[in-house]
Amino acid sequence: MKNLLFALLVLTFFISCSKEKSSTVDYTAKNEKEITDYLAENNLTATKTESGLYYIIKNQGTGAQPTATSNVIVAYKGYFTDGSIFDQNDAGFKCVLNQVIPGWTEGITYFKTGGEGVLLIPSKLGYGPYNSGPIPGGSVLIFDIKLNAVN
């Protein structure tokens, strides 16, 4: 009887785990449409990378260009495609680029110190299907950024 109960518990565990995995939503197509609609509605032209990141360079900057492992200071405003702001730091956020979301790790490297622009980040390069604070899972993230320093 103990063995049967144990087998049922193990089977229940594996079934619940497989349901969780299968219920994970792939937001790729939805995010792509949301980003391209946003660009069209706002009459913006962006460059799309192989990863799915979109970026707009307003000012390339003239200083040092960071790599994916650089320490940087970035002033930013983070918002959704509906314009609602989820975070902002005008003074500048200090970080190592390989310790932030993949959209920043890649996107910030397209600018030089003093550069300004916009990153349009699909959820697979942000927080994926998971909620993170005020950011619902599957969200497209938009960041107006200014690269203040590369150390």
ABEGO torsion letter per residue (X at the ends): XAAAAAAAAAAAAAAAAAAAAAABBBAAAAAAAAAAAAAAAAGBBBBBBAAGBBBBBABAEABBBBBAABBBBBBBBBBBAAGBBABBBAAEBBBBAAABBAAAAAAAAABBBGBBEBBBBBAAABAEABBBEABBBGBBBBBBBBBABBX
